[in-house]
Amino acid sequence: MARKFSIICLAIICSFTLSSGFAFASESKVQAAKPGITKHRELPSFKKPKHLDAADIYDAPGDVKLLLGTLQGLVNRELPRIYLIESDEEGKTTWLKDLAVPYTLHENYWEIFDRYRSEAAGLIVYDPDVPDTINVATTLAGLKDAVVASPELAEKLSAAPYHMNILEDLRGKFNSRIEAYNWQYEHLWDQTTHQMLVGLAPDTAIRIPPGLPESFVTIAEENEQIRDASNRDVYSLDLTPLLGKSAVYLRFDDAFPQDGWGPAIHEVTVKADGQTIASFIAGSPEEESYLYDRQNSKFLEGQGGHRFADNGNYFVYEFTPPTGTKQLTAEVDMWNQYKVSAGNIKPLSAEQREPYAYLRDYAVANRAMVFWLDSNVPEQLALFEKIMSDVEPGTPYLGWFSNDVEGEFSSVEIASRYGVYVLAADWFSNLTVFSGTKPKYAPAKKSPRPALENKIYVTYTFTEGDNFQYNQHRMRVMWDDPARGKVPINWTSSPLLHEGAPAILNYYMNTVTENDLLIAGPSGAGYFYPSAWPDDSFVDFLNQTQQYLKKTGMTIPYVLNRLDSQNVPLTPFKASAYEKEYDVPGLFISYEDKFGVEIVNDSLPVSTIRGISTAQDGLQVLQEAKANWDGKSPLFVSLGLLAWSMTPSDAVKLTEALGDEFEVVRADHYFSLIRESYGLKKSK
């Protein structure tokens, strides 16, 4: 297959970073820009909330979410009082209840606005024709103590009974993304905090209801979990029953969304009564005219070019047959786990976008500059690097990056070159509230390490823990799986939850079992690529952030290390820095289609993680490991469980299928056993 699943998984991986002590941030600007920052913190402190006014904005229009999110930032800057419910993944009120703070849940979210609108000095109006003005408006809102409004909301709120002043109107001011951000950099950057950078998409796809749209029926589906393109063929699809309306829509989904090898499409030809009315290859300009909804599908060059949609993603083509067409067919060159459906009623499209509130409260409260630049576009890259060069080594970048996989790989590498680490938080809710909570951890639960025997030792590690929003949403769902605790599992998490969201970390730390071990997500206290990070500040950075690993007990890091989008081994210098500054017993590294243990510098065990997305994948990997094992000495295998598709129940299922020659252990025991097996001295 042209694309490797490890690449797809890494496209999802998110992570974090920090700023602090050894001149991590410009303290003079930090103090001037926002109260509440203390010198020895990576992230700003907020006061402890006493009472919260909560509102459910999950189904609110996007511009209302944006309005309330920026109001939340203003209000919570002085004392957290507003809590907005933006997600239902872990349960709408799950964390609200766990905060143990008195709250009032308002049925009408406008009650929140009415209660606190007097704390806003006025309105910043964004330009819908240039979506990136939403970010410029968010920056201005933090600096001018304002809220951000769409033109429609501005018209409403500037009239009776609100009579709010319009402080800035960005309509017609900019013609493009880069023009907007260049202006922002030239006029606002010096006024904002340099304690952090914030990268947010200005808008997001509207929420599409689950399941097939109205009128859609499944017309072809692969019944086997095929990943090697062995079923590649040109499939003929009869669309004739859908004639009678103006258009026909052809949709492609993943038939097995749990394992991430959905349909791959190279070429599509549509014929009406035998005459070709559409013909294109994926990724070509011709495809664009028929691509009605690309949702989160991706394009890769392999196999002559193909579009694919893994897990819960899909894409839809629109075809308009001539009036009077009697027969309509599509010939599709495709492979892997396809599920094809078609309909004739225009469905909602993820191409329709709207603003959102996530993380904007935090940006406004801290008077941060918000931007969204594609590092793969030269003009945008130049500005991206200019911003990175203006901050001190050890500054956090909160949010995420444009251009998905390529954007992640290139942007994290560029940030790392400037000593900036990433905290993936673009879908984190109420960070101003959670930052006002306090850490209160129960003592860590210990379990005896098994004696070293001639076995295959396996350790499971859930990915994604460097990602704040994963900690808030998906991890909570997995953590509450009744199967958790039945087998040893390593849970990657962010040590910076200690400052950013102590209440969330409290929950995990205080409900662990003896089989749960929290470890640091990539690549320690934040997401960065060690090889790209400058040598002259790397040791200081690890030294300053070691306290977060120690305080949270996440003393084993999972490291991602890439150069030019390729996984690379740690240099002896960087490995030595981890060993000395983080005082680690061992490291996990990468997410590959292989496993293995290397002893770096003759003293540090580094275990390559073999990624899997289903229990079936894991069983196959371990059976192959057993078949190739000589049985004369212990073998060590670390499996990375893709958090978006696997749960503790899957880990239990996998473990129950193993024989007596296998033993599943926690990461601390895993590295202790490796050290004994290789004759290394015990770690502290």
C-alpha positions as CSV (number, residue, x, y, z in Angstrom):
1,M,0.0,0.0,0.0
2,A,1.3,3.4,-0.9
3,R,0.6,5.0,2.5
4,K,1.8,3.4,5.7
5,F,-0.6,3.2,8.6
6,S,2.2,4.6,10.9
7,I,2.1,7.8,8.9
8,I,-1.7,8.0,9.2
9,C,-1.5,7.5,13.0
10,L,1.2,10.1,13.3
11,A,-1.0,12.5,11.5
12,I,-3.4,12.3,14.4
13,I,-0.7,12.6,17.1
14,C,-0.8,15.8,19.0
15,S,1.4,17.2,21.7
16,F,2.6,20.0,24.1
17,T,5.3,22.4,25.2
18,L,6.4,24.9,27.9
19,S,8.2,28.2,28.8
20,S,10.0,29.2,31.9
21,G,12.9,29.6,34.2
22,F,16.1,29.9,32.1
23,A,14.7,32.9,30.3
24,F,12.0,30.8,28.6
25,A,9.9,33.9,28.1
26,S,10.3,37.6,28.0
27,E,9.3,38.3,31.6
28,S,9.0,42.1,31.3
29,K,6.6,41.7,28.4
30,V,4.8,38.9,30.2
31,Q,4.1,40.9,33.3
32,A,3.1,43.9,31.2
33,A,0.8,41.9,29.0
34,K,-1.1,39.9,31.5
35,P,-1.4,39.7,35.3
36,G,-1.2,36.3,37.0
37,I,2.0,35.0,35.4
38,T,4.6,34.0,37.9
39,K,8.3,33.6,37.0
40,H,8.7,29.9,37.7
41,R,5.7,28.6,35.8
42,E,5.5,27.2,32.3
43,L,1.8,28.3,31.9
44,P,-0.1,31.2,33.5
45,S,-1.9,30.9,36.7
46,F,-5.6,31.9,37.3
47,K,-7.5,32.3,40.5
48,K,-9.5,29.4,41.9
49,P,-13.1,29.5,40.7
50,K,-15.7,30.0,43.4
51,H,-18.9,29.7,41.4
52,L,-19.4,29.0,37.7
53,D,-22.1,30.2,35.3
54,A,-22.3,27.3,32.8
55,A,-24.1,27.2,29.4
56,D,-24.5,24.5,26.8
57,I,-23.3,26.0,23.5
58,Y,-22.8,22.7,21.7
59,D,-25.6,23.4,19.2
60,A,-25.2,27.2,19.2
61,P,-24.3,29.0,15.9
62,G,-20.6,29.3,15.3
63,D,-20.6,33.1,15.7
64,V,-22.4,32.8,19.0
65,K,-19.8,30.3,20.2
66,L,-17.1,32.8,19.2
67,L,-18.8,35.7,20.9
68,L,-19.2,33.8,24.2
69,G,-15.7,32.2,24.1
70,T,-14.1,35.6,23.8
71,L,-16.3,37.0,26.6
72,Q,-15.3,34.0,28.7
73,G,-11.6,35.0,28.3
74,L,-12.3,38.6,29.4
75,V,-14.3,37.6,32.4
76,N,-12.2,34.7,33.5
77,R,-9.0,36.7,33.3
78,E,-9.8,38.3,36.7
79,L,-11.7,35.3,38.2
80,P,-13.0,32.2,36.4
81,R,-16.8,32.5,36.4
82,I,-17.9,31.3,32.9
83,Y,-17.9,27.6,31.9
84,L,-19.0,26.7,28.3
85,I,-20.1,23.2,27.3
86,E,-18.7,22.7,23.8
87,S,-18.2,18.9,23.6
88,D,-20.3,15.9,24.4
89,E,-17.7,13.2,23.8
90,E,-16.9,12.5,27.5
91,G,-20.4,13.7,28.6
92,K,-21.4,17.3,28.5
93,T,-21.2,17.9,32.3
94,T,-18.7,15.2,33.2
95,W,-15.8,17.5,34.0
96,L,-18.1,20.3,35.3
97,K,-19.3,18.0,38.0
98,D,-15.8,16.7,38.7
99,L,-14.5,20.2,39.3
100,A,-16.4,20.2,42.6
101,V,-17.1,23.9,42.2
102,P,-20.7,25.2,42.7
103,Y,-22.3,26.1,39.4
104,T,-25.5,27.3,37.8
105,L,-26.4,25.6,34.5
106,H,-28.3,28.2,32.3
107,E,-30.7,26.8,29.7
108,N,-30.4,29.9,27.6
109,Y,-26.8,30.8,26.8
110,W,-27.8,34.4,26.2
111,E,-28.3,34.7,29.9
112,I,-24.5,34.3,30.3
113,F,-23.9,37.1,27.8
114,D,-26.5,39.4,29.5
115,R,-24.9,38.8,32.9
116,Y,-21.4,39.6,31.9
117,R,-21.5,41.9,28.8
118,S,-20.8,45.0,30.8
119,E,-17.3,43.7,31.3
120,A,-16.6,44.0,27.6
121,A,-15.5,47.4,26.3
122,G,-17.1,46.8,22.9
123,L,-17.1,44.7,19.7
124,I,-14.5,43.6,17.2
125,V,-16.2,42.7,13.9
126,Y,-14.6,40.1,11.7
127,D,-14.8,39.8,7.9
128,P,-16.6,36.6,6.7
129,D,-14.9,37.0,3.3
130,V,-11.5,36.7,4.9
131,P,-11.9,34.0,7.7
132,D,-8.5,34.6,9.2
133,T,-9.8,38.0,10.4
134,I,-11.5,35.9,13.1
135,N,-8.0,35.3,14.5
136,V,-6.9,38.9,14.2
137,A,-10.2,39.9,15.9
138,T,-9.5,37.4,18.7
139,T,-6.1,39.1,19.2
140,L,-7.7,42.5,19.2
141,A,-10.3,41.3,21.7
142,G,-7.6,40.4,24.2
143,L,-5.8,43.7,23.8
144,K,-8.9,45.9,23.8
145,D,-11.0,44.0,26.4
146,A,-13.6,43.3,23.7
147,V,-15.6,40.4,22.3
148,V,-15.6,39.2,18.7
149,A,-18.8,39.4,16.6
150,S,-20.0,38.5,13.2
151,P,-21.5,41.3,11.1
152,E,-25.0,40.0,11.9
153,L,-24.3,39.8,15.7
154,A,-22.7,43.3,15.6
155,E,-25.8,44.7,14.0
156,K,-27.9,43.2,16.8
157,L,-25.6,44.1,19.7
158,S,-24.9,47.7,18.6
159,A,-28.6,48.4,18.7
160,A,-31.1,48.5,21.6
161,P,-31.1,47.1,24.2
162,Y,-27.4,46.4,24.1
163,H,-25.9,49.6,22.6
164,M,-22.4,48.1,22.4
165,N,-19.7,50.1,20.7
166,I,-17.9,48.7,17.7
167,L,-14.3,49.2,18.5
168,E,-12.8,47.7,15.3
169,D,-14.5,46.6,12.0
170,L,-12.2,44.4,9.9
171,R,-14.5,44.1,7.0
172,G,-12.8,45.1,3.8
173,K,-9.5,45.7,5.5
174,F,-7.6,42.6,4.2
175,N,-7.7,40.7,0.9
176,S,-5.9,37.5,2.1
177,R,-4.7,35.4,5.0
178,I,-1.1,36.6,4.7
179,E,-2.1,40.2,4.4
180,A,-4.1,39.9,7.6
181,Y,-1.3,38.2,9.6
182,N,1.4,40.5,8.3
183,W,-0.7,43.5,9.5
184,Q,-1.2,41.8,12.8
185,Y,2.5,41.1,13.2
186,E,3.5,44.6,12.4
187,H,0.8,46.4,14.5
188,L,-0.1,44.0,17.4
189,W,2.7,41.6,18.1
190,D,4.7,44.0,20.4
191,Q,1.5,44.5,22.5
192,T,0.8,40.8,23.0
193,T,2.3,38.4,25.5
194,H,5.4,36.5,24.3
195,Q,4.9,34.0,27.1
196,M,3.1,31.8,24.5
197,L,2.1,31.5,20.9
198,V,-1.4,30.4,19.9
199,G,-2.1,28.7,16.6
200,L,-5.8,28.2,15.8
201,A,-7.7,27.6,12.6
202,P,-10.1,30.5,12.2
203,D,-13.0,28.3,11.6
204,T,-14.0,24.6,11.4
205,A,-16.4,22.4,9.4
206,I,-20.0,22.4,10.6
207,R,-20.9,19.3,12.5
208,I,-22.4,16.6,10.3
209,P,-24.9,14.2,11.9
210,P,-23.6,10.6,12.2
211,G,-24.7,8.0,9.7
212,L,-25.6,8.3,6.0
213,P,-27.5,11.4,4.9
214,E,-31.1,11.3,3.8
215,S,-31.7,9.4,0.5
216,F,-28.3,7.7,0.7
217,V,-28.1,3.9,0.3
218,T,-25.1,1.6,0.4
219,I,-24.3,0.2,-3.1
220,A,-20.9,-1.5,-2.6
221,E,-18.9,-2.6,0.4
222,E,-15.8,-4.6,1.1
223,N,-16.5,-7.3,3.7
224,E,-12.9,-8.2,4.5
225,Q,-10.3,-6.1,6.4
226,I,-8.0,-5.6,3.4
227,R,-5.0,-3.3,3.7
228,D,-2.6,-4.3,1.0
229,A,-4.5,-3.2,-2.1
230,S,-5.0,-6.8,-3.1
231,N,-8.6,-6.1,-4.0
232,R,-7.7,-3.2,-6.3
233,D,-10.0,-3.2,-9.3
234,V,-12.2,-1.0,-11.4
235,Y,-15.7,-1.4,-9.9
236,S,-18.8,-0.7,-11.8
237,L,-21.6,1.1,-9.8
238,D,-25.1,1.4,-11.1
239,L,-26.5,4.9,-10.1
240,T,-29.6,4.6,-12.3
241,P,-32.1,4.2,-9.5
242,L,-31.1,7.6,-8.2
243,L,-32.0,9.5,-11.3
244,G,-34.9,11.9,-11.2
245,K,-33.4,14.8,-9.3
246,S,-30.9,17.4,-10.3
247,A,-27.8,15.6,-9.1
248,V,-26.4,12.3,-7.8
249,Y,-24.0,12.1,-4.9
250,L,-21.4,9.4,-4.5
251,R,-19.9,8.9,-1.0
252,F,-16.9,6.8,0.2
253,D,-16.5,5.7,3.8
254,D,-14.2,3.3,5.7
255,A,-16.0,-0.1,6.0
256,F,-13.9,-0.9,9.1
257,P,-13.5,2.5,10.8
258,Q,-11.7,1.0,13.8
259,D,-8.5,0.1,12.0
260,G,-7.7,3.0,9.7
261,W,-7.5,1.5,6.2
262,G,-10.4,3.0,4.4
263,P,-11.2,3.3,0.7
264,A,-8.5,4.5,-1.7
265,I,-9.7,6.0,-5.0
266,H,-7.5,6.6,-8.0
267,E,-9.8,7.3,-10.9
268,V,-13.6,7.8,-11.4
269,T,-15.5,7.8,-14.7
270,V,-19.2,8.5,-14.9
271,K,-21.3,7.8,-17.9
272,A,-24.9,8.9,-18.8
273,D,-26.5,6.6,-21.4
274,G,-23.0,5.4,-22.4
275,Q,-21.5,8.9,-22.8
276,T,-18.8,10.1,-20.4
277,I,-19.9,13.1,-18.4
278,A,-17.1,13.1,-15.8
279,S,-13.7,11.5,-15.7
280,F,-10.8,12.4,-13.4
281,I,-7.9,11.1,-11.4
282,A,-7.7,11.9,-7.6
283,G,-5.6,15.0,-6.9
284,S,-6.1,16.5,-10.4
285,P,-7.7,19.8,-11.1
286,E,-10.6,17.9,-12.8
287,E,-11.4,16.2,-9.5
288,E,-11.9,19.6,-7.8
289,S,-15.0,20.4,-9.9
290,Y,-16.7,17.2,-8.7
291,L,-15.5,17.1,-5.1
292,Y,-18.5,18.2,-3.2
293,D,-17.3,17.4,0.3
294,R,-13.7,16.3,1.0
295,Q,-14.4,16.2,4.8
296,N,-11.2,14.9,6.4
297,S,-10.1,12.8,3.4
298,K,-6.5,13.0,2.2
299,F,-4.6,12.8,-1.0
300,L,-1.3,11.0,-1.5
301,E,0.8,10.6,-4.6
302,G,1.3,6.8,-4.4
303,Q,-0.4,4.4,-6.8
304,G,-0.6,7.1,-9.4
305,G,-2.4,9.4,-6.9
306,H,-5.2,8.4,-4.6
307,R,-7.7,10.0,-2.2
308,F,-8.5,8.0,0.9
309,A,-10.7,8.3,4.0
310,D,-9.8,6.4,7.1
311,N,-11.6,5.8,10.4
312,G,-14.8,7.9,10.6
313,N,-13.8,10.1,7.6
314,Y,-15.4,10.2,4.2
315,F,-15.6,12.2,0.9
316,V,-18.4,12.9,-1.5
317,Y,-18.5,13.6,-5.3
318,E,-21.4,15.4,-7.0
319,F,-22.5,14.6,-10.6
320,T,-25.2,16.3,-12.7
321,P,-26.5,14.0,-15.4
322,P,-28.1,15.5,-18.5
323,T,-31.9,15.9,-18.4
324,G,-33.6,12.8,-19.6
325,T,-30.8,10.4,-18.7
326,K,-32.0,6.8,-18.6
327,Q,-28.9,5.1,-17.3
328,L,-26.2,6.4,-15.1
329,T,-23.1,4.4,-14.1
330,A,-19.8,5.0,-12.4
331,E,-16.5,3.1,-12.9
332,V,-14.2,3.5,-9.9
333,D,-10.6,2.4,-9.6
334,M,-10.4,1.6,-5.8
335,W,-9.1,-0.7,-3.2
336,N,-8.9,-1.6,0.5
337,Q,-11.8,-1.2,2.9
338,Y,-14.4,0.7,0.9
339,K,-18.0,1.4,1.7
340,V,-19.7,3.2,-1.1
341,S,-23.1,4.9,-0.8
342,A,-25.1,7.2,-3.1
343,G,-28.1,9.5,-2.9
344,N,-29.9,12.2,-4.8
345,I,-30.7,14.7,-2.1
346,K,-28.0,17.3,-1.4
347,P,-26.4,16.5,2.0
348,L,-24.8,18.8,4.4
349,S,-21.2,19.4,3.6
350,A,-18.1,19.8,5.8
351,E,-17.0,22.4,3.3
352,Q,-19.4,24.7,5.1
353,R,-17.4,26.3,7.9
354,E,-18.1,28.3,11.0
355,P,-16.2,29.9,13.9
356,Y,-15.7,28.2,17.2
357,A,-14.8,29.0,20.8
358,Y,-12.2,26.3,21.8
359,L,-9.0,27.8,23.4
360,R,-10.0,31.4,22.5
361,D,-10.9,32.1,26.1
362,Y,-7.2,31.3,27.0
363,A,-5.8,33.4,24.1
364,V,-8.0,36.4,25.1
365,A,-7.3,36.1,28.8
366,N,-3.6,36.0,28.2
367,R,-3.6,38.7,25.5
368,A,-1.9,36.3,23.1
369,M,-1.5,36.7,19.4
370,V,-3.5,34.2,17.4
371,F,-2.5,33.1,13.9
372,W,-2.8,30.2,11.5
373,L,0.1,29.8,9.0
374,D,0.9,27.0,6.6
375,S,4.6,26.2,6.9
376,N,4.5,24.6,3.4
377,V,3.7,27.9,1.7
378,P,6.8,30.0,1.4
379,E,5.3,33.4,2.1
380,Q,3.5,32.0,5.2
381,L,6.6,30.1,6.3
382,A,8.6,33.3,6.3
383,L,6.2,35.0,8.8
384,F,5.9,31.8,10.8
385,E,9.7,31.7,11.3
386,K,9.8,35.4,12.0
387,I,7.4,34.9,14.9
388,M,9.3,31.9,16.2
389,S,12.6,33.8,16.1
390,D,11.1,36.5,18.3
391,V,10.4,34.3,21.4
392,E,12.9,32.8,23.8
393,P,13.8,29.1,23.8
394,G,11.3,27.1,25.8
395,T,8.2,29.1,24.7
396,P,5.0,27.0,24.2
397,Y,3.0,27.1,21.1
398,L,-0.6,26.2,22.0
399,G,-3.0,25.0,19.3
400,W,-2.2,23.1,16.1
401,F,-1.1,23.5,12.5
402,S,-2.5,24.0,9.0
403,N,-2.2,21.4,6.3
404,D,-2.7,18.3,8.5
405,V,0.1,15.6,8.2
406,E,2.6,17.7,6.3
407,G,1.8,20.7,8.4
408,E,2.4,18.8,11.6
409,F,5.7,17.3,10.6
410,S,7.2,20.4,9.1
411,S,5.8,22.9,11.6
412,V,6.8,20.9,14.7
413,E,10.3,20.6,13.2
414,I,10.5,24.3,12.5
415,A,9.2,25.2,16.0
416,S,11.8,22.8,17.5
417,R,14.6,24.5,15.6
418,Y,13.7,27.7,17.4
419,G,13.3,26.0,20.8
420,V,9.5,26.2,20.8
421,Y,7.5,23.3,21.9
422,V,3.9,22.4,21.0
423,L,0.9,22.0,23.3
424,A,-1.9,20.6,21.0
425,A,-4.9,22.3,22.6
426,D,-7.0,23.7,19.7
427,W,-10.0,21.6,20.9
428,F,-9.6,22.2,24.6
429,S,-12.5,23.8,26.4
430,N,-12.4,26.1,29.4
431,L,-8.7,26.3,29.9
432,T,-9.1,29.5,31.9
433,V,-11.3,27.5,34.3
434,F,-9.1,24.4,34.6
435,S,-5.9,26.6,35.0
436,G,-7.4,27.9,38.2
437,T,-7.7,24.5,39.8
438,K,-5.0,23.0,42.1
439,P,-3.1,19.7,42.0
440,K,-4.0,17.2,44.7
441,Y,-2.6,13.8,43.8
442,A,-3.1,10.6,45.8
443,P,0.2,8.6,46.4
444,A,1.2,6.5,43.4
445,K,0.2,2.9,43.5
446,K,3.0,0.5,43.3
447,S,3.1,-3.1,42.2
448,P,5.9,-5.7,42.5
449,R,8.0,-6.2,39.4
450,P,8.0,-9.8,38.1
451,A,11.2,-11.7,38.2
452,L,13.2,-11.8,34.9
453,E,12.5,-15.1,33.0
454,N,13.1,-16.4,29.5
455,K,9.8,-14.8,28.2
456,I,8.5,-12.3,25.7
457,Y,7.8,-9.2,27.7
458,V,5.2,-6.9,26.2
459,T,4.2,-3.4,27.2
460,Y,1.1,-1.5,25.9
461,T,1.3,2.3,25.5
462,F,-1.7,4.4,24.5
463,T,-0.7,7.2,22.1
464,E,-1.8,10.8,22.0
465,G,-1.2,11.8,25.6
466,D,0.9,14.8,24.7
467,N,-2.4,16.3,23.5
468,F,-4.3,18.4,26.1
469,Q,-7.6,18.0,24.3
470,Y,-7.1,14.2,24.2
471,N,-6.6,14.3,28.0
472,Q,-9.9,16.2,28.3
473,H,-12.0,14.2,25.8
474,R,-11.0,10.8,24.4
475,M,-8.8,9.7,27.3
476,R,-11.7,10.2,29.7
477,V,-13.9,7.9,27.6
478,M,-11.2,5.3,27.5
479,W,-10.3,5.7,31.2
480,D,-13.9,5.0,32.2
481,D,-13.9,1.7,30.2
482,P,-14.8,-1.0,32.9
483,A,-11.9,-3.1,31.5
484,R,-9.3,-0.6,32.6
485,G,-7.1,-2.1,35.3
486,K,-7.4,-5.7,34.2
487,V,-4.1,-5.6,32.3
488,P,-1.0,-3.4,32.5
489,I,-1.3,-0.3,30.4
490,N,0.9,2.8,30.0
491,W,-1.1,6.0,29.4
492,T,0.8,8.8,27.7
493,S,-0.2,12.2,29.2
494,S,1.0,15.7,29.4
495,P,3.1,16.6,32.5
496,L,2.0,20.2,31.9
497,L,-1.5,19.4,33.0
498,H,0.1,20.0,36.4
499,E,-0.3,23.7,35.6
500,G,-2.7,23.9,32.7
501,A,-5.5,21.6,34.0
502,P,-4.7,20.2,37.5
503,A,-8.4,19.1,38.0
504,I,-8.1,16.8,35.0
505,L,-4.8,15.3,36.1
506,N,-6.2,14.9,39.6
507,Y,-8.9,12.7,38.3
508,Y,-6.5,10.4,36.5
509,M,-3.9,10.3,39.3
510,N,-6.5,9.6,41.9
511,T,-8.3,6.8,40.1
512,V,-5.3,4.7,38.8
513,T,-5.1,1.0,39.5
514,E,-1.9,-0.9,40.0
515,N,-2.0,-1.8,36.3
516,D,-2.2,1.9,35.1
517,L,1.0,3.9,34.6
518,L,1.0,7.5,33.4
519,I,4.0,8.4,31.3
520,A,5.0,11.6,29.5
521,G,3.7,12.0,26.0
522,P,6.0,13.2,23.1
523,S,8.6,14.2,23.8
524,G,8.6,15.0,27.5
525,A,7.1,18.2,28.8
526,G,5.8,19.2,25.4
527,Y,5.8,18.0,21.8
528,F,9.1,18.7,20.0
529,Y,11.7,16.9,17.9
530,P,14.9,16.6,19.9
531,S,17.2,16.4,16.9
532,A,15.8,19.6,15.5
533,W,16.1,21.5,18.9
534,P,19.3,23.6,19.2
535,D,22.0,21.9,21.2
536,D,22.9,25.0,23.1
537,S,19.5,25.3,24.9
538,F,18.4,21.6,24.9
539,V,20.0,20.6,28.2
540,D,18.7,23.7,30.0
541,F,15.2,23.1,28.6
542,L,15.2,19.5,29.9
543,N,16.6,20.6,33.2
544,Q,14.0,23.3,33.7
545,T,11.1,21.0,32.8
546,Q,12.2,17.9,34.7
547,Q,10.2,19.1,37.7
548,Y,7.0,18.5,35.8
549,L,7.8,14.9,35.1
550,K,8.9,14.4,38.7
551,K,5.8,16.1,40.2
552,T,3.4,14.1,38.1
553,G,5.3,10.8,38.3
554,M,5.5,10.7,34.5
555,T,9.2,9.9,34.6
556,I,9.3,7.8,31.4
557,P,8.9,9.8,28.2
558,Y,7.7,8.7,24.9
559,V,9.7,10.6,22.2
560,L,9.0,11.4,18.6
561,N,12.0,12.5,16.7
562,R,11.8,13.6,13.0
563,L,13.9,15.4,10.5
564,D,12.5,16.1,7.0
565,S,9.3,14.2,8.0
566,Q,11.2,11.0,8.7
567,N,11.7,9.2,12.0
568,V,15.4,9.4,13.0
569,P,17.3,8.0,16.0
570,L,18.4,10.2,18.9
571,T,21.9,11.5,18.7
572,P,24.2,10.4,21.5
573,F,24.1,14.0,22.9
574,K,20.3,14.2,23.0
575,A,20.0,10.7,24.5
576,S,22.5,11.6,27.1
577,A,20.6,14.8,27.9
578,Y,17.4,12.8,28.5
579,E,19.3,10.3,30.7
580,K,21.0,12.9,32.8
581,E,18.4,15.8,33.0
582,Y,15.2,13.7,33.0
583,D,16.9,10.9,34.9
584,V,15.0,8.3,32.8
585,P,15.2,4.5,33.2
586,G,14.5,4.2,29.5
587,L,12.7,5.9,26.5
588,F,10.0,4.9,24.1
589,I,10.6,6.3,20.6
590,S,8.8,6.6,17.3
591,Y,5.7,4.9,16.0
592,E,6.9,2.3,13.4
593,D,6.0,-0.9,11.7
594,K,8.8,-2.6,13.7
595,F,9.9,-3.0,17.3
596,G,13.3,-3.3,18.9
597,V,15.5,-2.3,21.8
598,E,18.7,-0.3,21.5
599,I,21.1,0.5,24.3
600,V,22.3,4.1,23.5
601,N,25.6,5.2,25.0
602,D,25.9,1.8,26.5
603,S,23.6,2.9,29.3
604,L,20.1,4.0,28.1
605,P,17.5,1.5,26.8
606,V,15.5,3.0,23.9
607,S,12.5,0.9,22.8
608,T,11.0,1.5,19.4
609,I,7.2,1.4,19.6
610,R,5.4,-0.8,17.1
611,G,2.1,0.8,16.3
612,I,-1.2,-1.1,16.1
613,S,-4.8,0.0,15.6
614,T,-6.7,-3.2,16.5
615,A,-6.3,-6.2,18.8
616,Q,-6.0,-8.3,15.7
617,D,-3.0,-6.2,14.6
618,G,-1.4,-6.7,18.0
619,L,-1.9,-10.5,18.0
620,Q,-0.4,-10.8,14.5
621,V,2.7,-8.7,15.5
622,L,3.2,-10.8,18.7
623,Q,2.7,-14.1,16.8
624,E,5.4,-13.0,14.3
625,A,7.7,-12.0,17.2
626,K,7.3,-15.4,18.8
627,A,8.0,-17.2,15.5
628,N,11.2,-15.3,15.1
629,W,12.3,-15.6,18.7
630,D,15.1,-18.1,19.4
631,G,13.8,-18.7,23.0
632,K,17.3,-18.4,24.5
633,S,16.9,-15.0,26.1
634,P,14.1,-12.6,27.0
635,L,12.6,-10.6,24.2
636,F,11.1,-7.2,24.7
637,V,8.2,-5.8,22.5
638,S,6.6,-2.4,23.0
639,L,3.2,-1.9,21.3
640,G,1.7,1.5,20.6
641,L,-2.1,1.3,20.9
642,L,-3.7,3.9,18.6
643,A,-5.9,5.8,21.1
644,W,-8.5,6.8,18.5
645,S,-9.4,3.2,17.6
646,M,-8.5,1.1,20.7
647,T,-9.6,0.9,24.3
648,P,-8.6,-1.0,27.4
649,S,-11.1,-3.7,26.4
650,D,-9.1,-4.3,23.2
651,A,-5.9,-4.6,25.4
652,V,-7.7,-7.2,27.5
653,K,-8.8,-9.1,24.4
654,L,-5.3,-9.1,23.0
655,T,-3.8,-10.3,26.3
656,E,-6.2,-13.1,26.7
657,A,-5.2,-14.5,23.3
658,L,-1.5,-14.8,24.3
659,G,0.2,-17.9,25.6
660,D,2.2,-18.5,28.7
661,E,5.5,-17.5,27.0
662,F,4.2,-13.8,27.0
663,E,4.0,-11.5,30.0
664,V,2.4,-8.0,29.8
665,V,4.0,-5.5,32.1
666,R,4.0,-1.7,32.8
667,A,6.7,0.5,31.4
668,D,8.6,0.9,34.6
669,H,8.8,-2.9,35.0
670,Y,9.6,-3.2,31.3
671,F,12.6,-1.0,31.4
672,S,13.7,-2.5,34.7
673,L,13.6,-5.9,33.2
674,I,15.5,-4.7,30.1
675,R,18.2,-3.2,32.3
676,E,18.6,-6.5,34.2
677,S,18.6,-8.5,31.0
678,Y,21.3,-6.3,29.4
679,G,23.4,-6.1,32.6
680,L,22.9,-2.3,33.1
681,K,22.9,-0.7,36.4
682,K,19.5,-0.1,38.1
683,S,17.9,3.4,37.5
684,K,17.2,5.5,40.5
